[in-house]
Amino acid sequence: MTASLLHAPRLHRTVLANGLTVLALENPVADIISARLFIRAGSAFETPSTAGLVSFLMGLLTKGTDRLSSMDIAEAVESVGASLSTDAAADYSVISLKTVAADFEEIFTLAADLLRHPSFPLSEIDLEQRLTLQQIRSMQEQPFTVAFNALRQAMYGSHPYALSSIGTEASVAAFTQSQLLDFHRQQFRPDNVVVTVVGRISPEAAVDQVERTLGDWPQPSTPPPALQVPPVEPVNVCVPILQDTNQAIVMVGYGGAAVQHPAYAALKLTNTYLGNGLSSRLFVELREKRGLAYDVSAFYPTRLGPSQFVAYMGTAPENAATALEGLRFEVERLRDTLLTDDELQAAKNKLLGQYALGKQTNAQLAQLLGWYEVLGLGVEFDHQFPEWVSAVTALDIEAVAQTFFCDPTIVLLGPEASITPLAQAQSSDPQKKA
């Protein structure tokens, strides 16, 4: 076992003999302990035929183990007022728990059992399939979701980031118990797991607890399955989706940098300036001043692989053309218009303030520490990121805009009378793509 004390007081990083990584941070302010059990496997490991498998599997982890039923698990958690949940993302999966210090050993032992020994009961698979299929059908009635799914598919092509996180009706209906067990056997292994523990517990006690429950988990002799993904090629297309809706959805998507790319901090800051909150550029210019938008914003997800920078608006169908022009203008103007000192500083203050507020609780800290580790950033990223943001200049913003904000993928959703002519104009006029 190797251990090191890192930057924060009482923060320890330990790697057990079986390859499992433990991050423990003592925070004795409240009698609460939060923990996360991260698995370095997310929806990026899926294919079109297995889309949604990881989310489906994680939803079933709490539905039974070799020795416990779903009711046993629920009663064990609720009887002590703890919380226990699961989630799946593109680049990882996670089991989350929170409890008072006195009950931590019991609930963590339960979580470790879910991690290692899920049984995926056939009755629970059937129920989960029916619930997921209902969710998929419901999402098909949500215009924003439909538009974003189309944008993601157009931008990512054959890359797994193109796939819906909860899958398709065809993929979900075909899931089998053996399929779930096979994926669990391949990906759920100690050298693919990161455990974070934050709260009223010493790092030594936290590591001892993890060692007792997961230290005997044997490490396979072969390395974890490697992620094989095709490159993402830029796609300059306009995708029309005809729906008889009361509002049109206009989306523009630009290729974005992965989290370890040098442009990451500048793009995060640009996203804050353009689309974060009521004072953002898109909100003020397109909603407040011009009255174009019901809803307008931008987002730039953090990804291990190539990300995307998306600006979108919900607007009256008759305003779709003006909305598209406005979105593209506000994003692409940054290629040749420098932010003022005040604009740049305001964006930095907002981003760094939100970053600081996002790590106030034990649960937030446990999530962030594990997230840094899974993404290969290390806990030092916690102080590096604010430094990188503070160092971004207006010229840096211009440079990333010139690199990334070109030839967007466009999705237009709404009534045919508004969408079809606009889509045709985009496809036929090269100047509108410049």
Secondary structure, DSSP 8 states (H G I E B T S, - for coil): -EEEE-SSTTEEEEE-TTS-EEEEEE-TTSSEEEEEEEES--GGG--GGGTTHHHHHHHHGGGBBSS-BHHHHHHHHHTTT-EEEEEE-SS-EEEEEEEEGGGHHHHHHHHHHHHH-B---HHHHHHHHHHHHHHHHHHTT-HHHHHHHHHHHHHHTTSGGGS-TT--HHHHHT--HHHHHHHHHHH-SGGGEEEEEEESS-HHHHHHHHHHHHTTS---SS---------------EEEEE---SSEEEEEEEEE--TTSTTHHHHHHHHHHHHSSTTSHHIIIIIIIT--EEEEEEE----SS-EEEEEEEEE-GGGHHHHHHHHHHHHHGGGT----HHHHHHHHHHHHHHHHHTT-SHHHHHHHHHHHHHTT--TTHHHHHHHHHHH--HHHHHHHHHHHSSS-EEEEEE-HHHHHHHHHHHHH-GGGG-
